[in-house]
Amino acid sequence: MAMSATAIRFADEERDWIQSYADLLGESFSEFVRESALERVEAAVDVQAYREAIAEDDGGRLSMDEVMRMAVMAE
């Protein structure tokens, strides 16, 4: 995957704080910030998918036995 550079401005204290934590994790500053941003976007996508699933919920429920039967039949 191709990557491009992006400038993000942090106050010196913020950058030092982030760098200290990235160091603790053994990650570079860029790696930590990139992964953190992607995790936040992924969480937002998950929340949206959850909201859509709730909106489409018809109230029907399956017992664990029914789910297990369906899983065995699908194999």
PDB file with SEQRES, HELIX, SHEET and CRYST1 records, atoms N, CA, C and O in Angstrom:
SEQRES   1 A   75  MET ALA MET SER ALA THR ALA ILE ARG PHE ALA ASP GLU          
SEQRES   2 A   75  GLU ARG ASP TRP ILE GLN SER TYR ALA ASP LEU LEU GLY          
SEQRES   3 A   75  GLU SER PHE SER GLU PHE VAL ARG GLU SER ALA LEU GLU          
SEQRES   4 A   75  ARG VAL GLU ALA ALA VAL ASP VAL GLN ALA TYR ARG GLU          
SEQRES   5 A   75  ALA ILE ALA GLU ASP ASP GLY GLY ARG LEU SER MET ASP          
SEQRES   6 A   75  GLU VAL MET ARG MET ALA VAL MET ALA GLU                      
HELIX    1 AA1 ASP A   12  LEU A   25  1                                  14    
HELIX    2 AA2 PHE A   29  GLU A   56  1                                  28    
HELIX    3 AA3 MET A   64  ALA A   74  1                                  11    
CRYST1    1.000    1.000    1.000  90.00  90.00  90.00 P 1           1          
ATOM      1  N   MET A   1       0.848  -1.165   0.000  1.00  0.00           N  
ATOM      2  CA  MET A   1       0.000   0.000   0.000  1.00  0.00           C  
ATOM      3  C   MET A   1       0.897   1.233   0.000  1.00  0.00           C  
ATOM      4  O   MET A   1       1.814   1.347   0.813  1.00  0.00           O  
ATOM      5  N   ALA A   2       0.627   2.135  -0.905  1.00  0.00           N  
ATOM      6  CA  ALA A   2       1.382   3.380  -0.970  1.00  0.00           C  
ATOM      7  C   ALA A   2       0.994   4.274   0.205  1.00  0.00           C  
ATOM      8  O   ALA A   2      -0.153   4.272   0.652  1.00  0.00           O  
ATOM      9  N   MET A   3       1.961   5.029   0.689  1.00  0.00           N  
ATOM     10  CA  MET A   3       1.699   5.938   1.802  1.00  0.00           C  
ATOM     11  C   MET A   3       2.124   7.334   1.398  1.00  0.00           C  
ATOM     12  O   MET A   3       3.035   7.516   0.591  1.00  0.00           O  
ATOM     13  N   SER A   4       1.456   8.307   1.968  1.00  0.00           N  
ATOM     14  CA  SER A   4       1.837   9.688   1.741  1.00  0.00           C  
ATOM     15  C   SER A   4       2.015  10.367   3.089  1.00  0.00           C  
ATOM     16  O   SER A   4       1.441   9.943   4.091  1.00  0.00           O  
ATOM     17  N   ALA A   5       2.807  11.412   3.101  1.00  0.00           N  
ATOM     18  CA  ALA A   5       3.062  12.154   4.332  1.00  0.00           C  
ATOM     19  C   ALA A   5       1.957  13.183   4.538  1.00  0.00           C  
ATOM     20  O   ALA A   5       1.475  13.800   3.588  1.00  0.00           O  
ATOM     21  N   THR A   6       1.570  13.354   5.782  1.00  0.00           N  
ATOM     22  CA  THR A   6       0.560  14.339   6.157  1.00  0.00           C  
ATOM     23  C   THR A   6       1.068  15.084   7.384  1.00  0.00           C  
ATOM     24  O   THR A   6       1.551  14.471   8.336  1.00  0.00           O  
ATOM     25  N   ALA A   7       0.959  16.376   7.359  1.00  0.00           N  
ATOM     26  CA  ALA A   7       1.392  17.172   8.507  1.00  0.00           C  
ATOM     27  C   ALA A   7       0.233  17.348   9.484  1.00  0.00           C  
ATOM     28  O   ALA A   7      -0.874  17.722   9.096  1.00  0.00           O  
ATOM     29  N   ILE A   8       0.506  17.077  10.742  1.00  0.00           N  
ATOM     30  CA  ILE A   8      -0.468  17.293  11.811  1.00  0.00           C  
ATOM     31  C   ILE A   8       0.227  18.145  12.857  1.00  0.00           C  
ATOM     32  O   ILE A   8       1.358  17.859  13.248  1.00  0.00           O  
ATOM     33  N   ARG A   9      -0.431  19.166  13.300  1.00  0.00           N  
ATOM     34  CA  ARG A   9       0.181  20.063  14.283  1.00  0.00           C  
ATOM     35  C   ARG A   9      -0.259  19.685  15.698  1.00  0.00           C  
ATOM     36  O   ARG A   9      -1.442  19.489  15.977  1.00  0.00           O  
ATOM     37  N   PHE A  10       0.736  19.592  16.572  1.00  0.00           N  
ATOM     38  CA  PHE A  10       0.504  19.325  17.985  1.00  0.00           C  
ATOM     39  C   PHE A  10       1.230  20.388  18.790  1.00  0.00           C  
ATOM     40  O   PHE A  10       2.291  20.864  18.385  1.00  0.00           O  
ATOM     41  N   ALA A  11       0.665  20.760  19.921  1.00  0.00           N  
ATOM     42  CA  ALA A  11       1.405  21.577  20.870  1.00  0.00           C  
ATOM     43  C   ALA A  11       2.591  20.743  21.346  1.00  0.00           C  
ATOM     44  O   ALA A  11       2.509  19.515  21.381  1.00  0.00           O  
ATOM     45  N   ASP A  12       3.681  21.393  21.707  1.00  0.00           N  
ATOM     46  CA  ASP A  12       4.880  20.658  22.131  1.00  0.00           C  
ATOM     47  C   ASP A  12       4.577  19.671  23.247  1.00  0.00           C  
ATOM     48  O   ASP A  12       5.059  18.539  23.220  1.00  0.00           O  
ATOM     49  N   GLU A  13       3.779  20.091  24.232  1.00  0.00           N  
ATOM     50  CA  GLU A  13       3.432  19.201  25.339  1.00  0.00           C  
ATOM     51  C   GLU A  13       2.651  17.985  24.863  1.00  0.00           C  
ATOM     52  O   GLU A  13       2.875  16.873  25.341  1.00  0.00           O  
ATOM     53  N   GLU A  14       1.728  18.195  23.915  1.00  0.00           N  
ATOM     54  CA  GLU A  14       0.939  17.082  23.371  1.00  0.00           C  
ATOM     55  C   GLU A  14       1.843  16.094  22.646  1.00  0.00           C  
ATOM     56  O   GLU A  14       1.737  14.882  22.832  1.00  0.00           O  
ATOM     57  N   ARG A  15       2.730  16.629  21.819  1.00  0.00           N  
ATOM     58  CA  ARG A  15       3.619  15.756  21.059  1.00  0.00           C  
ATOM     59  C   ARG A  15       4.518  14.948  22.001  1.00  0.00           C  
ATOM     60  O   ARG A  15       4.717  13.750  21.803  1.00  0.00           O  
ATOM     61  N   ASP A  16       5.050  15.605  23.011  1.00  0.00           N  
ATOM     62  CA  ASP A  16       5.902  14.905  23.973  1.00  0.00           C  
ATOM     63  C   ASP A  16       5.140  13.822  24.707  1.00  0.00           C  
ATOM     64  O   ASP A  16       5.667  12.736  24.949  1.00  0.00           O  
ATOM     65  N   TRP A  17       3.896  14.118  25.062  1.00  0.00           N  
ATOM     66  CA  TRP A  17       3.058  13.155  25.773  1.00  0.00           C  
ATOM     67  C   TRP A  17       2.784  11.932  24.894  1.00  0.00           C  
ATOM     68  O   TRP A  17       2.900  10.791  25.341  1.00  0.00           O  
ATOM     69  N   ILE A  18       2.419  12.193  23.640  1.00  0.00           N  
ATOM     70  CA  ILE A  18       2.159  11.100  22.690  1.00  0.00           C  
ATOM     71  C   ILE A  18       3.436  10.310  22.439  1.00  0.00           C  
ATOM     72  O   ILE A  18       3.408   9.080  22.420  1.00  0.00           O  
ATOM     73  N   GLN A  19       4.551  11.000  22.246  1.00  0.00           N  
ATOM     74  CA  GLN A  19       5.828  10.325  21.992  1.00  0.00           C  
ATOM     75  C   GLN A  19       6.222   9.433  23.155  1.00  0.00           C  
ATOM     76  O   GLN A  19       6.713   8.322  22.951  1.00  0.00           O  
ATOM     77  N   SER A  20       6.011   9.909  24.368  1.00  0.00           N  
ATOM     78  CA  SER A  20       6.339   9.109  25.550  1.00  0.00           C  
ATOM     79  C   SER A  20       5.533   7.812  25.583  1.00  0.00           C  
ATOM     80  O   SER A  20       6.066   6.748  25.899  1.00  0.00           O  
ATOM     81  N   TYR A  21       4.274   7.909  25.261  1.00  0.00           N  
ATOM     82  CA  TYR A  21       3.432   6.707  25.268  1.00  0.00           C  
ATOM     83  C   TYR A  21       3.801   5.772  24.117  1.00  0.00           C  
ATOM     84  O   TYR A  21       3.842   4.554  24.294  1.00  0.00           O  
ATOM     85  N   ALA A  22       4.066   6.330  22.955  1.00  0.00           N  
ATOM     86  CA  ALA A  22       4.498   5.509  21.810  1.00  0.00           C  
ATOM     87  C   ALA A  22       5.800   4.790  22.153  1.00  0.00           C  
ATOM     88  O   ALA A  22       5.962   3.612  21.835  1.00  0.00           O  
ATOM     89  N   ASP A  23       6.725   5.495  22.799  1.00  0.00           N  
ATOM     90  CA  ASP A  23       7.983   4.865  23.223  1.00  0.00           C  
ATOM     91  C   ASP A  23       7.717   3.711  24.174  1.00  0.00           C  
ATOM     92  O   ASP A  23       8.336   2.652  24.066  1.00  0.00           O  
ATOM     93  N   LEU A  24       6.796   3.918  25.105  1.00  0.00           N  
ATOM     94  CA  LEU A  24       6.448   2.870  26.064  1.00  0.00           C  
ATOM     95  C   LEU A  24       5.946   1.615  25.347  1.00  0.00           C  
ATOM     96  O   LEU A  24       6.216   0.492  25.772  1.00  0.00           O  
ATOM     97  N   LEU A  25       5.215   1.825  24.260  1.00  0.00           N  
ATOM     98  CA  LEU A  25       4.679   0.705  23.480  1.00  0.00           C  
ATOM     99  C   LEU A  25       5.662   0.155  22.459  1.00  0.00           C  
ATOM    100  O   LEU A  25       5.401  -0.865  21.822  1.00  0.00           O  
ATOM    101  N   GLY A  26       6.785   0.829  22.308  1.00  0.00           N  
ATOM    102  CA  GLY A  26       7.777   0.397  21.327  1.00  0.00           C  
ATOM    103  C   GLY A  26       7.382   0.747  19.905  1.00  0.00           C  
ATOM    104  O   GLY A  26       7.776   0.062  18.962  1.00  0.00           O  
ATOM    105  N   GLU A  27       6.608   1.808  19.745  1.00  0.00           N  
ATOM    106  CA  GLU A  27       6.150   2.237  18.423  1.00  0.00           C  
ATOM    107  C   GLU A  27       6.726   3.609  18.104  1.00  0.00           C  
ATOM    108  O   GLU A  27       7.097   4.368  18.999  1.00  0.00           O  
ATOM    109  N   SER A  28       6.792   3.907  16.824  1.00  0.00           N  
ATOM    110  CA  SER A  28       7.187   5.251  16.426  1.00  0.00           C  
ATOM    111  C   SER A  28       5.998   6.192  16.645  1.00  0.00           C  
ATOM    112  O   SER A  28       4.856   5.753  16.785  1.00  0.00           O  
ATOM    113  N   PHE A  29       6.290   7.473  16.669  1.00  0.00           N  
ATOM    114  CA  PHE A  29       5.234   8.477  16.811  1.00  0.00           C  
ATOM    115  C   PHE A  29       4.222   8.321  15.680  1.00  0.00           C  
ATOM    116  O   PHE A  29       3.015   8.284  15.919  1.00  0.00           O  
ATOM    117  N   SER A  30       4.719   8.232  14.451  1.00  0.00           N  
ATOM    118  CA  SER A  30       3.830   8.120  13.285  1.00  0.00           C  
ATOM    119  C   SER A  30       2.977   6.866  13.342  1.00  0.00           C  
ATOM    120  O   SER A  30       1.777   6.904  13.069  1.00  0.00           O  
ATOM    121  N   GLU A  31       3.606   5.756  13.699  1.00  0.00           N  
ATOM    122  CA  GLU A  31       2.872   4.485  13.785  1.00  0.00           C  
ATOM    123  C   GLU A  31       1.750   4.583  14.820  1.00  0.00           C  
ATOM    124  O   GLU A  31       0.628   4.142  14.572  1.00  0.00           O  
ATOM    125  N   PHE A  32       2.061   5.162  15.979  1.00  0.00           N  
ATOM    126  CA  PHE A  32       1.064   5.283  17.034  1.00  0.00           C  
ATOM    127  C   PHE A  32      -0.094   6.175  16.605  1.00  0.00           C  
ATOM    128  O   PHE A  32      -1.254   5.809  16.793  1.00  0.00           O  
ATOM    129  N   VAL A  33       0.202   7.337  16.032  1.00  0.00           N  
ATOM    130  CA  VAL A  33      -0.844   8.270  15.619  1.00  0.00           C  
ATOM    131  C   VAL A  33      -1.688   7.657  14.500  1.00  0.00           C  
ATOM    132  O   VAL A  33      -2.914   7.772  14.517  1.00  0.00           O  
ATOM    133  N   ARG A  34      -1.041   7.005  13.526  1.00  0.00           N  
ATOM    134  CA  ARG A  34      -1.772   6.381  12.416  1.00  0.00           C  
ATOM    135  C   ARG A  34      -2.718   5.300  12.933  1.00  0.00           C  
ATOM    136  O   ARG A  34      -3.894   5.271  12.571  1.00  0.00           O  
ATOM    137  N   GLU A  35      -2.194   4.402  13.789  1.00  0.00           N  
ATOM    138  CA  GLU A  35      -3.029   3.318  14.321  1.00  0.00           C  
ATOM    139  C   GLU A  35      -4.172   3.862  15.177  1.00  0.00           C  
ATOM    140  O   GLU A  35      -5.289   3.349  15.122  1.00  0.00           O  
ATOM    141  N   SER A  36      -3.900   4.882  15.955  1.00  0.00           N  
ATOM    142  CA  SER A  36      -4.944   5.477  16.804  1.00  0.00           C  
ATOM    143  C   SER A  36      -6.062   6.078  15.958  1.00  0.00           C  
ATOM    144  O   SER A  36      -7.242   5.907  16.264  1.00  0.00           O  
ATOM    145  N   ALA A  37      -5.686   6.777  14.902  1.00  0.00           N  
ATOM    146  CA  ALA A  37      -6.694   7.381  14.019  1.00  0.00           C  
ATOM    147  C   ALA A  37      -7.518   6.300  13.335  1.00  0.00           C  
ATOM    148  O   ALA A  37      -8.742   6.411  13.258  1.00  0.00           O  
ATOM    149  N   LEU A  38      -6.864   5.260  12.842  1.00  0.00           N  
ATOM    150  CA  LEU A  38      -7.586   4.182  12.163  1.00  0.00           C  
ATOM    151  C   LEU A  38      -8.513   3.438  13.121  1.00  0.00           C  
ATOM    152  O   LEU A  38      -9.620   3.057  12.739  1.00  0.00           O  
ATOM    153  N   GLU A  39      -8.073   3.230  14.357  1.00  0.00           N  
ATOM    154  CA  GLU A  39      -8.935   2.576  15.353  1.00  0.00           C  
ATOM    155  C   GLU A  39     -10.178   3.418  15.633  1.00  0.00           C  
ATOM    156  O   GLU A  39     -11.270   2.879  15.811  1.00  0.00           O  
ATOM    157  N   ARG A  40     -10.013   4.724  15.670  1.00  0.00           N  
ATOM    158  CA  ARG A  40     -11.169   5.601  15.930  1.00  0.00           C  
ATOM    159  C   ARG A  40     -12.162   5.541  14.776  1.00  0.00           C  
ATOM    160  O   ARG A  40     -13.371   5.505  15.001  1.00  0.00           O  
ATOM    161  N   VAL A  41     -11.665   5.530  13.548  1.00  0.00           N  
ATOM    162  CA  VAL A  41     -12.548   5.431  12.378  1.00  0.00           C  
ATOM    163  C   VAL A  41     -13.253   4.074  12.379  1.00  0.00           C  
ATOM    164  O   VAL A  41     -14.453   3.994  12.115  1.00  0.00           O  
ATOM    165  N   GLU A  42     -12.504   3.009  12.676  1.00  0.00           N  
ATOM    166  CA  GLU A  42     -13.103   1.669  12.715  1.00  0.00           C  
ATOM    167  C   GLU A  42     -14.198   1.590  13.774  1.00  0.00           C  
ATOM    168  O   GLU A  42     -15.240   0.978  13.542  1.00  0.00           O  
ATOM    169  N   ALA A  43     -13.972   2.197  14.920  1.00  0.00           N  
ATOM    170  CA  ALA A  43     -14.990   2.204  15.979  1.00  0.00           C  
ATOM    171  C   ALA A  43     -16.240   2.948  15.519  1.00  0.00           C  
ATOM    172  O   ALA A  43     -17.356   2.519  15.812  1.00  0.00           O  
ATOM    173  N   ALA A  44     -16.064   4.053  14.805  1.00  0.00           N  
ATOM    174  CA  ALA A  44     -17.217   4.814  14.311  1.00  0.00           C  
ATOM    175  C   ALA A  44     -18.001   3.995  13.287  1.00  0.00           C  
ATOM    176  O   ALA A  44     -19.231   4.028  13.276  1.00  0.00           O  
ATOM    177  N   VAL A  45     -17.298   3.266  12.434  1.00  0.00           N  
ATOM    178  CA  VAL A  45     -17.959   2.410  11.443  1.00  0.00           C  
ATOM    179  C   VAL A  45     -18.737   1.301  12.156  1.00  0.00           C  
ATOM    180  O   VAL A  45     -19.858   0.973  11.768  1.00  0.00           O  
ATOM    181  N   ASP A  46     -18.134   0.727  13.201  1.00  0.00           N  
ATOM    182  CA  ASP A  46     -18.816  -0.318  13.972  1.00  0.00           C  
ATOM    183  C   ASP A  46     -20.084   0.216  14.628  1.00  0.00           C  
ATOM    184  O   ASP A  46     -21.111  -0.462  14.636  1.00  0.00           O  
ATOM    185  N   VAL A  47     -20.018   1.414  15.174  1.00  0.00           N  
ATOM    186  CA  VAL A  47     -21.192   2.020  15.809  1.00  0.00           C  
ATOM    187  C   VAL A  47     -22.291   2.236  14.773  1.00  0.00           C  
ATOM    188  O   VAL A  47     -23.464   1.981  15.045  1.00  0.00           O  
ATOM    189  N   GLN A  48     -21.911   2.703  13.589  1.00  0.00           N  
ATOM    190  CA  GLN A  48     -22.896   2.922  12.533  1.00  0.00           C  
ATOM    191  C   GLN A  48     -23.547   1.595  12.106  1.00  0.00           C  
ATOM    192  O   GLN A  48     -24.762   1.527  11.916  1.00  0.00           O  
ATOM    193  N   ALA A  49     -22.736   0.552  11.958  1.00  0.00           N  
ATOM    194  CA  ALA A  49     -23.279  -0.761  11.597  1.00  0.00           C  
ATOM    195  C   ALA A  49     -24.227  -1.265  12.682  1.00  0.00           C  
ATOM    196  O   ALA A  49     -25.267  -1.848  12.377  1.00  0.00           O  
ATOM    197  N   TYR A  50     -23.873  -1.043  13.939  1.00  0.00           N  
ATOM    198  CA  TYR A  50     -24.735  -1.438  15.053  1.00  0.00           C  
ATOM    199  C   TYR A  50     -26.071  -0.692  14.991  1.00  0.00           C  
ATOM    200  O   TYR A  50     -27.133  -1.293  15.149  1.00  0.00           O  
ATOM    201  N   ARG A  51     -26.009   0.605  14.762  1.00  0.00           N  
ATOM    202  CA  ARG A  51     -27.245   1.395  14.677  1.00  0.00           C  
ATOM    203  C   ARG A  51     -28.133   0.924  13.535  1.00  0.00           C  
ATOM    204  O   ARG A  51     -29.354   0.858  13.675  1.00  0.00           O  
ATOM    205  N   GLU A  52     -27.518   0.600  12.411  1.00  0.00           N  
ATOM    206  CA  GLU A  52     -28.301   0.098  11.274  1.00  0.00           C  
ATOM    207  C   GLU A  52     -28.923  -1.249  11.593  1.00  0.00           C  
ATOM    208  O   GLU A  52     -30.069  -1.510  11.228  1.00  0.00           O  
ATOM    209  N   ALA A  53     -28.169  -2.109  12.276  1.00  0.00           N  
ATOM    210  CA  ALA A  53     -28.697  -3.427  12.649  1.00  0.00           C  
ATOM    211  C   ALA A  53     -29.869  -3.286  13.620  1.00  0.00           C  
ATOM    212  O   ALA A  53     -30.864  -4.001  13.499  1.00  0.00           O  
ATOM    213  N   ILE A  54     -29.757  -2.381  14.565  1.00  0.00           N  
ATOM    214  CA  ILE A  54     -30.844  -2.143  15.521  1.00  0.00           C  
ATOM    215  C   ILE A  54     -32.080  -1.625  14.791  1.00  0.00           C  
ATOM    216  O   ILE A  54     -33.201  -2.025  15.103  1.00  0.00           O  
ATOM    217  N   ALA A  55     -31.877  -0.739  13.823  1.00  0.00           N  
ATOM    218  CA  ALA A  55     -33.008  -0.177  13.076  1.00  0.00           C  
ATOM    219  C   ALA A  55     -33.725  -1.257  12.262  1.00  0.00           C  
ATOM    220  O   ALA A  55     -34.932  -1.172  12.036  1.00  0.00           O  
ATOM    221  N   GLU A  56     -32.974  -2.270  11.826  1.00  0.00           N  
ATOM    222  CA  GLU A  56     -33.556  -3.342  11.013  1.00  0.00           C  
ATOM    223  C   GLU A  56     -34.052  -4.518  11.847  1.00  0.00           C  
ATOM    224  O   GLU A  56     -34.640  -5.451  11.300  1.00  0.00           O  
ATOM    225  N   ASP A  57     -33.830  -4.493  13.154  1.00  0.00           N  
ATOM    226  CA  ASP A  57     -34.197  -5.595  14.043  1.00  0.00           C  
ATOM    227  C   ASP A  57     -35.707  -5.797  14.040  1.00  0.00           C  
ATOM    228  O   ASP A  57     -36.471  -4.868  14.301  1.00  0.00           O  
ATOM    229  N   ASP A  58     -36.127  -7.029  13.740  1.00  0.00           N  
ATOM    230  CA  ASP A  58     -37.555  -7.329  13.714  1.00  0.00           C  
ATOM    231  C   ASP A  58     -38.047  -7.918  15.033  1.00  0.00           C  
ATOM    232  O   ASP A  58     -39.220  -8.268  15.169  1.00  0.00           O  
ATOM    233  N   GLY A  59     -37.139  -8.024  16.004  1.00  0.00           N  
ATOM    234  CA  GLY A  59     -37.521  -8.534  17.314  1.00  0.00           C  
ATOM    235  C   GLY A  59     -37.415 -10.040  17.444  1.00  0.00           C  
ATOM    236  O   GLY A  59     -37.558 -10.577  18.542  1.00  0.00           O  
ATOM    237  N   GLY A  60     -37.167 -10.727  16.345  1.00  0.00           N  
ATOM    238  CA  GLY A  60     -37.046 -12.179  16.396  1.00  0.00           C  
ATOM    239  C   GLY A  60     -35.756 -12.604  17.078  1.00  0.00           C  
ATOM    240  O   GLY A  60     -34.719 -11.967  16.894  1.00  0.00           O  
ATOM    241  N   ARG A  61     -35.808 -13.660  17.853  1.00  0.00           N  
ATOM    242  CA  ARG A  61     -34.641 -14.159  18.571  1.00  0.00           C  
ATOM    243  C   ARG A  61     -34.534 -15.662  18.375  1.00  0.00           C  
ATOM    244  O   ARG A  61     -35.540 -16.344  18.183  1.00  0.00           O  
ATOM    245  N   LEU A  62     -33.311 -16.172  18.425  1.00  0.00           N  
ATOM    246  CA  LEU A  62     -33.054 -17.598  18.312  1.00  0.00           C  
ATOM    247  C   LEU A  62     -32.431 -18.093  19.609  1.00  0.00           C  
ATOM    248  O   LEU A  62     -31.671 -17.377  20.260  1.00  0.00           O  
ATOM    249  N   SER A  63     -32.761 -19.318  19.975  1.00  0.00           N  
ATOM    250  CA  SER A  63     -32.129 -19.918  21.148  1.00  0.00           C  
ATOM    251  C   SER A  63     -30.724 -20.373  20.747  1.00  0.00           C  
ATOM    252  O   SER A  63     -30.407 -20.456  19.560  1.00  0.00           O  
ATOM    253  N   MET A  64     -29.896 -20.664  21.734  1.00  0.00           N  
ATOM    254  CA  MET A  64     -28.552 -21.156  21.451  1.00  0.00           C  
ATOM    255  C   MET A  64     -28.615 -22.477  20.701  1.00  0.00           C  
ATOM    256  O   MET A  64     -27.788 -22.725  19.823  1.00  0.00           O  
ATOM    257  N   ASP A  65     -29.577 -23.326  21.028  1.00  0.00           N  
ATOM    258  CA  ASP A  65     -29.731 -24.599  20.318  1.00  0.00           C  
ATOM    259  C   ASP A  65     -30.024 -24.364  18.838  1.00  0.00           C  
ATOM    260  O   ASP A  65     -29.476 -25.050  17.976  1.00  0.00           O  
ATOM    261  N   GLU A  66     -30.882 -23.402  18.551  1.00  0.00           N  
ATOM    262  CA  GLU A  66     -31.207 -23.095  17.151  1.00  0.00           C  
ATOM    263  C   GLU A  66     -29.980 -22.564  16.403  1.00  0.00           C  
ATOM    264  O   GLU A  66     -29.741 -22.924  15.250  1.00  0.00           O  
ATOM    265  N   VAL A  67     -29.222 -21.723  17.057  1.00  0.00           N  
ATOM    266  CA  VAL A  67     -28.008 -21.184  16.438  1.00  0.00           C  
ATOM    267  C   VAL A  67     -27.024 -22.313  16.183  1.00  0.00           C  
ATOM    268  O   VAL A  67     -26.418 -22.361  15.113  1.00  0.00           O  
ATOM    269  N   MET A  68     -26.848 -23.212  17.121  1.00  0.00           N  
ATOM    270  CA  MET A  68     -25.923 -24.340  16.949  1.00  0.00           C  
ATOM    271  C   MET A  68     -26.376 -25.250  15.807  1.00  0.00           C  
ATOM    272  O   MET A  68     -25.550 -25.701  15.014  1.00  0.00           O  
ATOM    273  N   ARG A  69     -27.674 -25.521  15.716  1.00  0.00           N  
ATOM    274  CA  ARG A  69     -28.199 -26.337  14.617  1.00  0.00           C  
ATOM    275  C   ARG A  69     -27.929 -25.696  13.282  1.00  0.00           C  
ATOM    276  O   ARG A  69     -27.526 -26.366  12.331  1.00  0.00           O  
ATOM    277  N   MET A  70     -28.150 -24.391  13.204  1.00  0.00           N  
ATOM    278  CA  MET A  70     -27.913 -23.658  11.955  1.00  0.00           C  
ATOM    279  C   MET A  70     -26.432 -23.706  11.577  1.00  0.00           C  
ATOM    280  O   MET A  70     -26.092 -23.844  10.402  1.00  0.00           O  
ATOM    281  N   ALA A  71     -25.562 -23.592  12.567  1.00  0.00           N  
ATOM    282  CA  ALA A  71     -24.128 -23.628  12.308  1.00  0.00           C  
ATOM    283  C   ALA A  71     -23.691 -24.997  11.791  1.00  0.00           C  
ATOM    284  O   ALA A  71     -22.874 -25.094  10.875  1.00  0.00           O  
ATOM    285  N   VAL A  72     -24.243 -26.051  12.389  1.00  0.00           N  
ATOM    286  CA  VAL A  72     -23.896 -27.409  11.955  1.00  0.00           C  
ATOM    287  C   VAL A  72     -24.409 -27.641  10.539  1.00  0.00           C  
ATOM    288  O   VAL A  72     -23.714 -28.250   9.725  1.00  0.00           O  
ATOM    289  N   MET A  73     -25.603 -27.170  10.238  1.00  0.00           N  
ATOM    290  CA  MET A  73     -26.177 -27.350   8.899  1.00  0.00           C  
ATOM    291  C   MET A  73     -25.390 -26.570   7.848  1.00  0.00           C  
ATOM    292  O   MET A  73     -25.331 -26.979   6.688  1.00  0.00           O  
ATOM    293  N   ALA A  74     -24.796 -25.472   8.238  1.00  0.00           N  
ATOM    294  CA  ALA A  74     -24.068 -24.635   7.284  1.00  0.00           C  
ATOM    295  C   ALA A  74     -22.698 -25.222   6.923  1.00  0.00           C  
ATOM    296  O   ALA A  74     -22.105 -24.835   5.916  1.00  0.00           O  
ATOM    297  N   GLU A  75     -22.203 -26.139   7.727  1.00  0.00           N  
ATOM    298  CA  GLU A  75     -20.885 -26.732   7.460  1.00  0.00           C  
ATOM    299  C   GLU A  75     -20.890 -27.667   6.306  1.00  0.00           C  
ATOM    300  O   GLU A  75     -19.853 -28.238   5.969  1.00  0.00           O  
TER     301      GLU A  75                                                      
END                                                                             
